[in-house]
Amino acid sequence: MNLNSLTNQVTEIAKKAGDFIRQQRKTFTPDKIEFKGLNDLVSYVDKTAEQQIVAALTKILPQAGYLTEEKTINRTGDRYNWIIDPLDGTTNFIHGLPVFSVSIALQEYDELVLGVVYEINQDECFYAWKDAPAYLNGSEIRVSSSSSIDQSLLATGFPYYDFSKQPAYISLFTELMKSCHGLRRLGSAAVDLAYTACGRVDGYYEYNLNPWDVAGGLVIVRQAGGEVVNFKGGSEILKTRELLATNGKITGEMLAAIKKYF
């Protein structure tokens, strides 16, 4: 399989879905919101974008299965599976905050081999594939060179439905905010990872994550020279639902802080 060619096709699919989402934002109204759970919002935009993405991906890799956020398709492939978040940052989208994205990854057996994150509002497409650099709109990107937390800008996400770890999270947040240039909460895990990959932030951590939130961004960070681990420092991310992504230089310092509370 030519992952370069396949990635180029996937970027176009992500951009087309992004165009649809961008147009829908112009006329979207609160009465179109649905609730999947506590503070877990969705709309016809998420579902329709997912259907469009699945239809397009099926044409280029018909044997693949799918793991999707909105579960518009239920199919598992023997070798290949797409992992899709059609609209990462739905709450931002609904409220008109301009940070939301499309995230698509391809998993071959247990290995993520391709990742695309399209940040819709900035028209920025981040992408990477196995054994190749990471790119933003055709230009190669690399993680930052910051060597310590006190030189770093960090990103995180806030819990919005499972608050069982909130005290530990707040304690960690308090420690880090005293040590770094700042902490940002953008509202899209895929964008947080993409921004880590291109050096806009030096590290990103969050828990209660789903595979579709992070799979695309994981590939991009790793191919941009960064490091992605779980809160114990292990390489398994998708099943642990917790993640630390860094430029590779501040991983040890970040893990030391995280392990005090998690």
TILO-40503 format. One record per residue (C-alpha): residue number from 1; residue in one letter; x, y, z. Coordinates in Angstrom, 2 decimals, always signed. Each point is the difference from the previous one (the first is absolute). Last residue first. Layout:
N
<r><seq>NUM</seq><type>A</type><east>X</east><north>Y</north><up>Z</up></r>
...
% end
This chain:
262
<r><seq>262</seq><type>F</type><east>-2.69</east><north>+10.11</north><up>+38.79</up></r>
<r><seq>261</seq><type>Y</type><east>+1.00</east><north>+2.84</north><up>+2.36</up></r>
<r><seq>260</seq><type>K</type><east>+3.75</east><north>-0.19</north><up>+0.57</up></r>
<r><seq>259</seq><type>K</type><east>+0.36</east><north>-2.04</north><up>-3.19</up></r>
<r><seq>258</seq><type>I</type><east>-1.01</east><north>+3.01</north><up>-2.10</up></r>
<r><seq>257</seq><type>A</type><east>+2.84</east><north>+2.19</north><up>+1.30</up></r>
<r><seq>256</seq><type>A</type><east>+2.67</east><north>-2.62</north><up>-0.62</up></r>
<r><seq>255</seq><type>L</type><east>-1.54</east><north>-0.74</north><up>-3.36</up></r>
<r><seq>254</seq><type>M</type><east>+0.34</east><north>+3.64</north><up>-1.05</up></r>
<r><seq>253</seq><type>E</type><east>+3.68</east><north>+0.14</north><up>+1.01</up></r>
<r><seq>252</seq><type>G</type><east>+0.75</east><north>-3.23</north><up>-1.83</up></r>
<r><seq>251</seq><type>T</type><east>-1.88</east><north>+1.03</north><up>-3.13</up></r>
<r><seq>250</seq><type>I</type><east>+1.58</east><north>+3.48</north><up>-0.24</up></r>
<r><seq>249</seq><type>K</type><east>+2.45</east><north>-0.71</north><up>-2.83</up></r>
<r><seq>248</seq><type>G</type><east>-2.18</east><north>-2.30</north><up>-2.09</up></r>
<r><seq>247</seq><type>N</type><east>-1.92</east><north>+2.88</north><up>-1.60</up></r>
<r><seq>246</seq><type>T</type><east>-2.93</east><north>-1.13</north><up>+2.09</up></r>
<r><seq>245</seq><type>A</type><east>-3.19</east><north>-2.05</north><up>-0.04</up></r>
<r><seq>244</seq><type>L</type><east>-1.44</east><north>-1.36</north><up>+3.24</up></r>
<r><seq>243</seq><type>L</type><east>-3.09</east><north>-2.14</north><up>-0.29</up></r>
<r><seq>242</seq><type>E</type><east>-2.76</east><north>-1.72</north><up>+1.89</up></r>
<r><seq>241</seq><type>R</type><east>-2.76</east><north>-2.24</north><up>-1.31</up></r>
<r><seq>240</seq><type>T</type><east>+1.96</east><north>-3.15</north><up>+0.90</up></r>
<r><seq>239</seq><type>K</type><east>-1.22</east><north>-1.96</north><up>-3.03</up></r>
<r><seq>238</seq><type>L</type><east>+1.07</east><north>+2.42</north><up>-2.73</up></r>
<r><seq>237</seq><type>I</type><east>+3.28</east><north>+0.95</north><up>+1.64</up></r>
<r><seq>236</seq><type>E</type><east>+2.26</east><north>-3.00</north><up>+0.52</up></r>
<r><seq>235</seq><type>S</type><east>+3.60</east><north>+1.24</north><up>-0.15</up></r>
<r><seq>234</seq><type>G</type><east>+0.67</east><north>+0.08</north><up>+3.74</up></r>
<r><seq>233</seq><type>G</type><east>+1.13</east><north>+2.97</north><up>+2.11</up></r>
<r><seq>232</seq><type>K</type><east>-2.49</east><north>-0.66</north><up>+2.79</up></r>
<r><seq>231</seq><type>F</type><east>-2.16</east><north>+2.94</north><up>-1.10</up></r>
<r><seq>230</seq><type>N</type><east>-0.10</east><north>-1.32</north><up>-3.56</up></r>
<r><seq>229</seq><type>V</type><east>+2.69</east><north>+0.78</north><up>-2.53</up></r>
<r><seq>228</seq><type>V</type><east>+0.46</east><north>+2.10</north><up>-3.16</up></r>
<r><seq>227</seq><type>E</type><east>+3.39</east><north>+1.34</north><up>-1.08</up></r>
<r><seq>226</seq><type>G</type><east>+0.85</east><north>+2.57</north><up>-2.64</up></r>
<r><seq>225</seq><type>G</type><east>+2.14</east><north>-0.14</north><up>-3.12</up></r>
<r><seq>224</seq><type>A</type><east>-2.60</east><north>+1.25</north><up>-2.47</up></r>
<r><seq>223</seq><type>Q</type><east>-0.79</east><north>-3.61</north><up>-0.91</up></r>
<r><seq>222</seq><type>R</type><east>-1.01</east><north>-0.67</north><up>+3.60</up></r>
<r><seq>221</seq><type>V</type><east>-2.16</east><north>+3.10</north><up>+0.27</up></r>
<r><seq>220</seq><type>I</type><east>-1.76</east><north>-0.67</north><up>-3.31</up></r>
<r><seq>219</seq><type>V</type><east>-0.77</east><north>-3.63</north><up>+0.77</up></r>
<r><seq>218</seq><type>L</type><east>-1.45</east><north>+0.88</north><up>+3.37</up></r>
<r><seq>217</seq><type>G</type><east>-2.11</east><north>+2.77</north><up>-1.52</up></r>
<r><seq>216</seq><type>G</type><east>-2.00</east><north>-2.41</north><up>-2.12</up></r>
<r><seq>215</seq><type>A</type><east>-0.66</east><north>-2.39</north><up>+2.88</up></r>
<r><seq>214</seq><type>V</type><east>-0.88</east><north>+2.66</north><up>+2.60</up></r>
<r><seq>213</seq><type>D</type><east>-3.71</east><north>+0.73</north><up>+0.24</up></r>
<r><seq>212</seq><type>W</type><east>-1.03</east><north>-3.13</north><up>-1.94</up></r>
<r><seq>211</seq><type>P</type><east>+1.65</east><north>-2.22</north><up>+2.61</up></r>
<r><seq>210</seq><type>N</type><east>-1.97</east><north>+1.57</north><up>+2.86</up></r>
<r><seq>209</seq><type>L</type><east>+1.47</east><north>+2.25</north><up>+2.69</up></r>
<r><seq>208</seq><type>N</type><east>-0.92</east><north>+0.00</north><up>+3.68</up></r>
<r><seq>207</seq><type>Y</type><east>+3.43</east><north>+1.49</north><up>+0.88</up></r>
<r><seq>206</seq><type>E</type><east>+2.01</east><north>+2.95</north><up>-1.32</up></r>
<r><seq>205</seq><type>Y</type><east>+3.55</east><north>+1.20</north><up>-0.59</up></r>
<r><seq>204</seq><type>Y</type><east>+1.64</east><north>+2.27</north><up>-2.57</up></r>
<r><seq>203</seq><type>G</type><east>+3.60</east><north>+1.13</north><up>-0.36</up></r>
<r><seq>202</seq><type>D</type><east>+2.16</east><north>+2.56</north><up>-1.76</up></r>
<r><seq>201</seq><type>V</type><east>-2.74</east><north>+2.08</north><up>-1.59</up></r>
<r><seq>200</seq><type>R</type><east>+0.30</east><north>+1.73</north><up>-3.36</up></r>
<r><seq>199</seq><type>G</type><east>+2.73</east><north>-2.49</north><up>-0.88</up></r>
<r><seq>198</seq><type>C</type><east>-1.47</east><north>-1.54</north><up>-3.15</up></r>
<r><seq>197</seq><type>A</type><east>-0.74</east><north>-3.37</north><up>+1.56</up></r>
<r><seq>196</seq><type>T</type><east>-1.29</east><north>+1.51</north><up>+3.23</up></r>
<r><seq>195</seq><type>Y</type><east>-2.43</east><north>+2.10</north><up>-2.02</up></r>
<r><seq>194</seq><type>A</type><east>-1.25</east><north>-3.13</north><up>-1.75</up></r>
<r><seq>193</seq><type>L</type><east>-0.45</east><north>-1.73</north><up>+3.34</up></r>
<r><seq>192</seq><type>D</type><east>-2.01</east><north>+2.86</north><up>+1.49</up></r>
<r><seq>191</seq><type>V</type><east>-1.99</east><north>+0.18</north><up>-3.26</up></r>
<r><seq>190</seq><type>A</type><east>-1.01</east><north>-3.66</north><up>+0.31</up></r>
<r><seq>189</seq><type>A</type><east>-0.85</east><north>+0.48</north><up>+3.67</up></r>
<r><seq>188</seq><type>S</type><east>-2.44</east><north>+2.78</north><up>-0.90</up></r>
<r><seq>187</seq><type>G</type><east>-1.23</east><north>+2.36</north><up>+2.72</up></r>
<r><seq>186</seq><type>L</type><east>+2.85</east><north>+2.51</north><up>-0.06</up></r>
<r><seq>185</seq><type>R</type><east>+1.00</east><north>-0.13</north><up>+3.67</up></r>
<r><seq>184</seq><type>R</type><east>+3.31</east><north>+1.86</north><up>+0.35</up></r>
<r><seq>183</seq><type>L</type><east>+2.49</east><north>+0.01</north><up>+2.87</up></r>
<r><seq>182</seq><type>G</type><east>+2.66</east><north>+2.67</north><up>+0.32</up></r>
<r><seq>181</seq><type>H</type><east>+3.72</east><north>+0.80</north><up>-0.10</up></r>
<r><seq>180</seq><type>C</type><east>+0.62</east><north>-2.91</north><up>+2.35</up></r>
<r><seq>179</seq><type>S</type><east>+0.63</east><north>-0.70</north><up>+3.71</up></r>
<r><seq>178</seq><type>K</type><east>-2.83</east><north>+1.55</north><up>+1.99</up></r>
<r><seq>177</seq><type>M</type><east>-2.61</east><north>-1.28</north><up>-2.48</up></r>
<r><seq>176</seq><type>L</type><east>+1.53</east><north>-3.46</north><up>+0.33</up></r>
<r><seq>175</seq><type>E</type><east>-0.58</east><north>-0.35</north><up>+3.72</up></r>
<r><seq>174</seq><type>T</type><east>-3.55</east><north>+1.34</north><up>-0.12</up></r>
<r><seq>173</seq><type>F</type><east>-0.95</east><north>-2.24</north><up>-2.92</up></r>
<r><seq>172</seq><type>L</type><east>+1.36</east><north>-3.03</north><up>+1.82</up></r>
<r><seq>171</seq><type>S</type><east>-2.09</east><north>+0.85</north><up>+3.07</up></r>
<r><seq>170</seq><type>I</type><east>-3.04</east><north>+0.67</north><up>-2.19</up></r>
<r><seq>169</seq><type>Y</type><east>+0.38</east><north>-3.37</north><up>-1.74</up></r>
<r><seq>168</seq><type>A</type><east>+0.37</east><north>-1.88</north><up>+3.28</up></r>
<r><seq>167</seq><type>P</type><east>-3.17</east><north>+1.64</north><up>+1.35</up></r>
<r><seq>166</seq><type>Q</type><east>-1.83</east><north>-0.64</north><up>-3.31</up></r>
<r><seq>165</seq><type>K</type><east>+0.71</east><north>-3.70</north><up>-0.19</up></r>
<r><seq>164</seq><type>S</type><east>-3.59</east><north>-1.11</north><up>+0.66</up></r>
<r><seq>163</seq><type>F</type><east>-1.39</east><north>+2.84</north><up>-2.12</up></r>
<r><seq>162</seq><type>D</type><east>-1.12</east><north>-2.09</north><up>-2.96</up></r>
<r><seq>161</seq><type>Y</type><east>-2.18</east><north>+2.28</north><up>-2.14</up></r>
<r><seq>160</seq><type>Y</type><east>+1.88</east><north>+3.10</north><up>-1.13</up></r>
<r><seq>159</seq><type>P</type><east>+3.61</east><north>-0.57</north><up>+1.02</up></r>
<r><seq>158</seq><type>F</type><east>+2.21</east><north>+2.89</north><up>-1.16</up></r>
<r><seq>157</seq><type>G</type><east>+2.58</east><north>-0.33</north><up>-2.76</up></r>
<r><seq>156</seq><type>T</type><east>+3.68</east><north>+0.90</north><up>-0.04</up></r>
<r><seq>155</seq><type>A</type><east>+2.56</east><north>+2.12</north><up>-1.79</up></r>
<r><seq>154</seq><type>L</type><east>+3.47</east><north>+1.11</north><up>+1.08</up></r>
<r><seq>153</seq><type>L</type><east>+2.27</east><north>+2.92</north><up>-0.88</up></r>
<r><seq>152</seq><type>S</type><east>+3.57</east><north>-0.81</north><up>+0.94</up></r>
<r><seq>151</seq><type>Q</type><east>+3.24</east><north>+1.58</north><up>+1.21</up></r>
<r><seq>150</seq><type>D</type><east>-0.72</east><north>-0.70</north><up>+3.68</up></r>
<r><seq>149</seq><type>I</type><east>-1.01</east><north>-3.51</north><up>-1.02</up></r>
<r><seq>148</seq><type>S</type><east>+3.50</east><north>-0.80</north><up>-1.24</up></r>
<r><seq>147</seq><type>S</type><east>+1.92</east><north>-0.59</north><up>-3.24</up></r>
<r><seq>146</seq><type>S</type><east>-1.98</east><north>+2.03</north><up>-2.51</up></r>
<r><seq>145</seq><type>S</type><east>+1.03</east><north>-1.16</north><up>-3.49</up></r>
<r><seq>144</seq><type>S</type><east>-3.46</east><north>-0.04</north><up>-1.57</up></r>
<r><seq>143</seq><type>V</type><east>-1.51</east><north>-2.82</north><up>-2.06</up></r>
<r><seq>142</seq><type>R</type><east>+0.67</east><north>-0.16</north><up>-3.70</up></r>
<r><seq>141</seq><type>I</type><east>-1.96</east><north>+0.89</north><up>-3.14</up></r>
<r><seq>140</seq><type>E</type><east>+0.53</east><north>-0.61</north><up>-3.71</up></r>
<r><seq>139</seq><type>S</type><east>-1.90</east><north>+2.30</north><up>-2.34</up></r>
<r><seq>138</seq><type>G</type><east>-2.82</east><north>-1.29</north><up>-2.20</up></r>
<r><seq>137</seq><type>N</type><east>-2.93</east><north>+1.51</north><up>+1.89</up></r>
<r><seq>136</seq><type>L</type><east>+1.50</east><north>-1.13</north><up>+3.31</up></r>
<r><seq>135</seq><type>Y</type><east>+2.20</east><north>-3.07</north><up>-0.26</up></r>
<r><seq>134</seq><type>A</type><east>+1.46</east><north>-2.84</north><up>+2.04</up></r>
<r><seq>133</seq><type>P</type><east>+3.08</east><north>-1.86</north><up>-1.19</up></r>
<r><seq>132</seq><type>A</type><east>-0.06</east><north>-3.57</north><up>-1.35</up></r>
<r><seq>131</seq><type>D</type><east>+0.42</east><north>-3.55</north><up>+1.32</up></r>
<r><seq>130</seq><type>K</type><east>-3.72</east><north>-0.46</north><up>+0.73</up></r>
<r><seq>129</seq><type>W</type><east>-2.31</east><north>+2.75</north><up>-1.22</up></r>
<r><seq>128</seq><type>A</type><east>-0.54</east><north>+3.64</north><up>+0.82</up></r>
<r><seq>127</seq><type>Y</type><east>-2.58</east><north>+2.75</north><up>-0.26</up></r>
<r><seq>126</seq><type>F</type><east>-0.94</east><north>+3.48</north><up>+1.21</up></r>
<r><seq>125</seq><type>C</type><east>-2.50</east><north>+1.94</north><up>-2.10</up></r>
<r><seq>124</seq><type>E</type><east>-0.48</east><north>+3.64</north><up>+0.92</up></r>
<r><seq>123</seq><type>D</type><east>-3.01</east><north>+1.89</north><up>-1.38</up></r>
<r><seq>122</seq><type>Q</type><east>+0.13</east><north>+2.25</north><up>+3.08</up></r>
<r><seq>121</seq><type>N</type><east>-3.67</east><north>-0.60</north><up>+0.81</up></r>
<r><seq>120</seq><type>I</type><east>-0.04</east><north>-3.66</north><up>-0.98</up></r>
<r><seq>119</seq><type>E</type><east>+2.96</east><north>-1.47</north><up>+1.81</up></r>
<r><seq>118</seq><type>Y</type><east>+0.55</east><north>-3.15</north><up>-2.08</up></r>
<r><seq>117</seq><type>V</type><east>+1.73</east><north>-2.82</north><up>+1.87</up></r>
<r><seq>116</seq><type>V</type><east>+1.32</east><north>-2.92</north><up>-2.06</up></r>
<r><seq>115</seq><type>G</type><east>+1.78</east><north>-3.12</north><up>+1.23</up></r>
<r><seq>114</seq><type>L</type><east>+1.46</east><north>-3.09</north><up>-1.62</up></r>
<r><seq>113</seq><type>V</type><east>+1.70</east><north>-3.16</north><up>+1.27</up></r>
<r><seq>112</seq><type>L</type><east>-1.55</east><north>-0.68</north><up>+3.40</up></r>
<r><seq>111</seq><type>E</type><east>+1.07</east><north>-3.49</north><up>+0.96</up></r>
<r><seq>110</seq><type>D</type><east>-2.20</east><north>-2.70</north><up>+1.53</up></r>
<r><seq>109</seq><type>Y</type><east>-1.00</east><north>-1.75</north><up>-3.26</up></r>
<r><seq>108</seq><type>E</type><east>+0.48</east><north>+2.85</north><up>-2.45</up></r>
<r><seq>107</seq><type>Q</type><east>-1.69</east><north>+3.06</north><up>+1.52</up></r>
<r><seq>106</seq><type>L</type><east>-0.93</east><north>+2.95</north><up>-2.18</up></r>
<r><seq>105</seq><type>A</type><east>-0.71</east><north>+3.36</north><up>+1.57</up></r>
<r><seq>104</seq><type>I</type><east>-2.50</east><north>+2.79</north><up>-0.71</up></r>
<r><seq>103</seq><type>S</type><east>-0.66</east><north>+3.17</north><up>+2.02</up></r>
<r><seq>102</seq><type>V</type><east>-2.20</east><north>+2.90</north><up>-1.13</up></r>
<r><seq>101</seq><type>S</type><east>+0.33</east><north>+3.20</north><up>+1.98</up></r>
<r><seq>100</seq><type>F</type><east>-1.35</east><north>+2.60</north><up>+2.37</up></r>
<r><seq>99</seq><type>V</type><east>+1.36</east><north>+3.24</north><up>+1.44</up></r>
<r><seq>98</seq><type>P</type><east>-1.99</east><north>+3.07</north><up>-1.06</up></r>
<r><seq>97</seq><type>L</type><east>-2.45</east><north>+0.43</north><up>+2.88</up></r>
<r><seq>96</seq><type>G</type><east>-3.51</east><north>+0.24</north><up>-1.46</up></r>
<r><seq>95</seq><type>H</type><east>-1.82</east><north>-1.60</north><up>+2.93</up></r>
<r><seq>94</seq><type>I</type><east>-0.97</east><north>-3.13</north><up>-1.91</up></r>
<r><seq>93</seq><type>F</type><east>+3.43</east><north>-0.28</north><up>-1.62</up></r>
<r><seq>92</seq><type>N</type><east>+1.82</east><north>+0.39</north><up>+3.31</up></r>
<r><seq>91</seq><type>T</type><east>-2.20</east><north>-2.72</north><up>+1.53</up></r>
<r><seq>90</seq><type>T</type><east>+0.69</east><north>-2.22</north><up>-3.03</up></r>
<r><seq>89</seq><type>G</type><east>+3.77</east><north>+0.29</north><up>+0.42</up></r>
<r><seq>88</seq><type>D</type><east>+1.02</east><north>-3.02</north><up>-2.03</up></r>
<r><seq>87</seq><type>L</type><east>-2.42</east><north>-0.18</north><up>-2.92</up></r>
<r><seq>86</seq><type>P</type><east>+0.17</east><north>-3.08</north><up>-2.21</up></r>
<r><seq>85</seq><type>D</type><east>+2.04</east><north>-1.97</north><up>+2.53</up></r>
<r><seq>84</seq><type>I</type><east>+1.16</east><north>-3.06</north><up>-1.89</up></r>
<r><seq>83</seq><type>I</type><east>+2.09</east><north>-3.12</north><up>+0.59</up></r>
<r><seq>82</seq><type>W</type><east>+0.37</east><north>-1.96</north><up>-3.25</up></r>
<r><seq>81</seq><type>N</type><east>+0.70</east><north>-3.70</north><up>+0.34</up></r>
<r><seq>80</seq><type>Y</type><east>+2.29</east><north>-2.22</north><up>-2.07</up></r>
<r><seq>79</seq><type>R</type><east>+0.97</east><north>-3.65</north><up>+0.49</up></r>
<r><seq>78</seq><type>D</type><east>-3.07</east><north>-2.07</north><up>+0.81</up></r>
<r><seq>77</seq><type>G</type><east>-2.41</east><north>+2.91</north><up>-0.29</up></r>
<r><seq>76</seq><type>T</type><east>-2.72</east><north>+0.78</north><up>+2.50</up></r>
<r><seq>75</seq><type>R</type><east>-3.36</east><north>+1.40</north><up>-1.10</up></r>
<r><seq>74</seq><type>N</type><east>-2.68</east><north>+2.01</north><up>+1.76</up></r>
<r><seq>73</seq><type>I</type><east>-0.80</east><north>+3.21</north><up>-1.86</up></r>
<r><seq>72</seq><type>T</type><east>-1.68</east><north>+3.23</north><up>+1.14</up></r>
<r><seq>71</seq><type>K</type><east>+1.70</east><north>-0.56</north><up>+3.35</up></r>
<r><seq>70</seq><type>E</type><east>+0.23</east><north>+3.71</north><up>+0.83</up></r>
<r><seq>69</seq><type>E</type><east>+3.58</east><north>-0.22</north><up>+1.25</up></r>
<r><seq>68</seq><type>T</type><east>+1.27</east><north>-2.40</north><up>-2.64</up></r>
<r><seq>67</seq><type>L</type><east>+1.97</east><north>-3.24</north><up>+0.03</up></r>
<r><seq>66</seq><type>Y</type><east>-0.11</east><north>-1.33</north><up>-3.54</up></r>
<r><seq>65</seq><type>G</type><east>+0.93</east><north>-3.03</north><up>-2.07</up></r>
<r><seq>64</seq><type>A</type><east>+2.14</east><north>-0.16</north><up>-3.11</up></r>
<r><seq>63</seq><type>Q</type><east>-0.55</east><north>-2.21</north><up>-3.04</up></r>
<r><seq>62</seq><type>P</type><east>-1.32</east><north>+2.81</north><up>-2.21</up></r>
<r><seq>61</seq><type>L</type><east>+3.15</east><north>+2.15</north><up>+0.22</up></r>
<r><seq>60</seq><type>I</type><east>-0.38</east><north>+2.88</north><up>-2.49</up></r>
<r><seq>59</seq><type>K</type><east>-3.77</east><north>-0.08</north><up>-0.50</up></r>
<r><seq>58</seq><type>T</type><east>-0.67</east><north>-0.86</north><up>+3.63</up></r>
<r><seq>57</seq><type>L</type><east>+1.88</east><north>+3.13</north><up>+1.03</up></r>
<r><seq>56</seq><type>A</type><east>-2.42</east><north>+2.23</north><up>-1.93</up></r>
<r><seq>55</seq><type>A</type><east>-3.12</east><north>-1.60</north><up>+1.45</up></r>
<r><seq>54</seq><type>V</type><east>+1.46</east><north>+0.05</north><up>+3.51</up></r>
<r><seq>53</seq><type>I</type><east>+0.88</east><north>+3.69</north><up>-0.25</up></r>
<r><seq>52</seq><type>Q</type><east>-3.45</east><north>+0.99</north><up>-1.27</up></r>
<r><seq>51</seq><type>Q</type><east>-1.74</east><north>-2.04</north><up>+2.70</up></r>
<r><seq>50</seq><type>E</type><east>+2.19</east><north>+1.61</north><up>+2.65</up></r>
<r><seq>49</seq><type>A</type><east>-0.80</east><north>+3.48</north><up>-1.30</up></r>
<r><seq>48</seq><type>T</type><east>-3.71</east><north>-0.83</north><up>+0.15</up></r>
<r><seq>47</seq><type>K</type><east>+0.22</east><north>-1.21</north><up>+3.59</up></r>
<r><seq>46</seq><type>D</type><east>+2.06</east><north>+2.90</north><up>+1.31</up></r>
<r><seq>45</seq><type>V</type><east>-2.19</east><north>+2.58</north><up>-1.78</up></r>
<r><seq>44</seq><type>Y</type><east>-3.24</east><north>-1.68</north><up>+1.12</up></r>
<r><seq>43</seq><type>S</type><east>+0.95</east><north>+1.02</north><up>+3.50</up></r>
<r><seq>42</seq><type>V</type><east>+1.95</east><north>-1.21</north><up>+3.03</up></r>
<r><seq>41</seq><type>L</type><east>+0.60</east><north>+1.05</north><up>+3.58</up></r>
<r><seq>40</seq><type>D</type><east>+1.44</east><north>-1.89</north><up>+2.95</up></r>
<r><seq>39</seq><type>N</type><east>-0.59</east><north>+2.34</north><up>+2.97</up></r>
<r><seq>38</seq><type>L</type><east>-1.57</east><north>-2.94</north><up>+1.84</up></r>
<r><seq>37</seq><type>G</type><east>-0.88</east><north>-2.59</north><up>-2.61</up></r>
<r><seq>36</seq><type>K</type><east>-0.66</east><north>-0.38</north><up>-3.73</up></r>
<r><seq>35</seq><type>F</type><east>-1.85</east><north>+3.33</north><up>-0.13</up></r>
<r><seq>34</seq><type>E</type><east>-1.37</east><north>+1.52</north><up>-3.21</up></r>
<r><seq>33</seq><type>I</type><east>+0.38</east><north>+3.58</north><up>-1.26</up></r>
<r><seq>32</seq><type>K</type><east>-2.04</east><north>+1.21</north><up>-2.99</up></r>
<r><seq>31</seq><type>D</type><east>-2.05</east><north>+2.46</north><up>+2.10</up></r>
<r><seq>30</seq><type>P</type><east>+3.24</east><north>+1.87</north><up>+0.70</up></r>
<r><seq>29</seq><type>T</type><east>+0.24</east><north>+1.39</north><up>-3.58</up></r>
<r><seq>28</seq><type>F</type><east>+2.46</east><north>-0.73</north><up>-2.82</up></r>
<r><seq>27</seq><type>T</type><east>-0.25</east><north>+2.24</north><up>-3.08</up></r>
<r><seq>26</seq><type>K</type><east>+3.62</east><north>+1.08</north><up>-0.52</up></r>
<r><seq>25</seq><type>R</type><east>+1.37</east><north>-3.08</north><up>+1.81</up></r>
<r><seq>24</seq><type>Q</type><east>-1.45</east><north>-2.18</north><up>-2.75</up></r>
<r><seq>23</seq><type>Q</type><east>+2.36</east><north>+1.51</north><up>-2.56</up></r>
<r><seq>22</seq><type>R</type><east>+3.07</east><north>-0.70</north><up>+2.12</up></r>
<r><seq>21</seq><type>I</type><east>-1.14</east><north>-3.57</north><up>+0.69</up></r>
<r><seq>20</seq><type>F</type><east>-0.44</east><north>-0.72</north><up>-3.72</up></r>
<r><seq>19</seq><type>D</type><east>+3.41</east><north>+1.53</north><up>-0.81</up></r>
<r><seq>18</seq><type>G</type><east>+1.54</east><north>-2.10</north><up>+2.78</up></r>
<r><seq>17</seq><type>A</type><east>-1.44</east><north>-3.17</north><up>-1.51</up></r>
<r><seq>16</seq><type>K</type><east>+1.64</east><north>+0.98</north><up>-3.30</up></r>
<r><seq>15</seq><type>K</type><east>+3.25</east><north>+0.76</north><up>+1.80</up></r>
<r><seq>14</seq><type>A</type><east>+0.01</east><north>-3.39</north><up>+1.72</up></r>
<r><seq>13</seq><type>I</type><east>-0.62</east><north>-1.81</north><up>-3.30</up></r>
<r><seq>12</seq><type>E</type><east>+2.79</east><north>+1.99</north><up>-1.67</up></r>
<r><seq>11</seq><type>T</type><east>+2.37</east><north>-0.88</north><up>+2.83</up></r>
<r><seq>10</seq><type>V</type><east>-1.00</east><north>-3.66</north><up>-0.36</up></r>
<r><seq>9</seq><type>Q</type><east>+0.98</east><north>-0.07</north><up>-3.66</up></r>
<r><seq>8</seq><type>N</type><east>+3.43</east><north>+1.44</north><up>+0.73</up></r>
<r><seq>7</seq><type>T</type><east>+0.40</east><north>-2.52</north><up>+2.83</up></r>
<r><seq>6</seq><type>L</type><east>-0.70</east><north>-2.87</north><up>-2.41</up></r>
<r><seq>5</seq><type>S</type><east>+2.64</east><north>+1.22</north><up>-2.42</up></r>
<r><seq>4</seq><type>N</type><east>+2.63</east><north>+0.20</north><up>+2.73</up></r>
<r><seq>3</seq><type>L</type><east>-1.14</east><north>-3.26</north><up>+1.58</up></r>
<r><seq>2</seq><type>N</type><east>+0.65</east><north>-1.98</north><up>-3.18</up></r>
<r><seq>1</seq><type>M</type><east>-1.26</east><north>-3.47</north><up>+0.93</up></r>
% end
